[in-house]
Amino acid sequence: MAKKERNPFKQLEASLREAPPGMKKKVMNDIAAAKLIMDMASLFSINVGSTLRKLFRTLGEN
């Protein structure tokens, strides 16, 4: 009979425990705040170049 090997992934799964509700809420709030900051940064940084190009193109046509 073959020697049975231990599966390290089974050991990792067995060591998982549920996080406390307060910690879950804090982490989710932090993630939401980070996502908001990233969205605001992309709104003001990525689209500025496009907006300025359109503005100057419109002003140049007059």
Secondary structure, 3 states (H helix, E strand, C coil): CCCCCCCHHHHHHHCCCCCCHHHHHHHHHHHHHHHHHHHHHHHHHHHHHHHHHHHHHHHHHC
